[in-house]
Amino acid sequence: MDRRRFLSAVGTAGLVGVAGCASIASTGEYDVGMTATAFDPPEITVSVGETVTWRNTSSRGHTVTAYEDGLPDGAAFFASGDFDSESAAREGFSDSLAGDLSNADTFTHTFEVPGTYPYFCIPHEQAGMVGSVVVEAEEE
């Protein structure tokens, strides 16, 4: 059994009794799932140039929004809704739920600069829905 299927199975089993979160088992179509108030897994490690796909595996709406002040130097900001800053993402969500991902929606971002990228879900940030992507430099 590969790592994603194992983590998906374990996560799904643990979520059966959680209200508002009907998890969809990962089929390798995404790297990070979104439960009721958490990213699963909360941290993922990739190499420079790799793309990460988030999928809303919950019945609640979620966002993927970078903490702008935590990005590595020279790294591109990322947010569902294609905003160019954290403040624009927060404002867009507040005004019209812009950037909201419904059940089964996905968001992708390609990471070009090594470092750690902290991110969060705007409506569930206070509940602790935060995560990080660790991007490692390619080995030479």
DARARA-V93748 format. One record per run of one state. SS is the DSSP state (@ for helix, = for strand, . for the rest). FROM is the first residue (numbers start at 1). TO is the last residue. If there is no record, write none. Layout:
SS;FROM;TO + SS;FROM;TO
//
This chain:
.;1;2 + @;3;15 + .;16;31 + =;32;34 + .;35;38 + =;39;40 + .;41;42 + =;43;47 + .;48;50 + =;51;56 + .;57;61 + =;62;62 + .;63;64 + =;65;66 + .;67;67 + @;68;70 + .;71;78 + =;79;79 + .;80;85 + @;86;96 + .;97;100 + =;101;101 + .;102;105 + =;106;110 + .;111;114 + =;115;120 + .;121;121 + @;122;124 + .;125;129 + =;130;136 + .;137;140
//
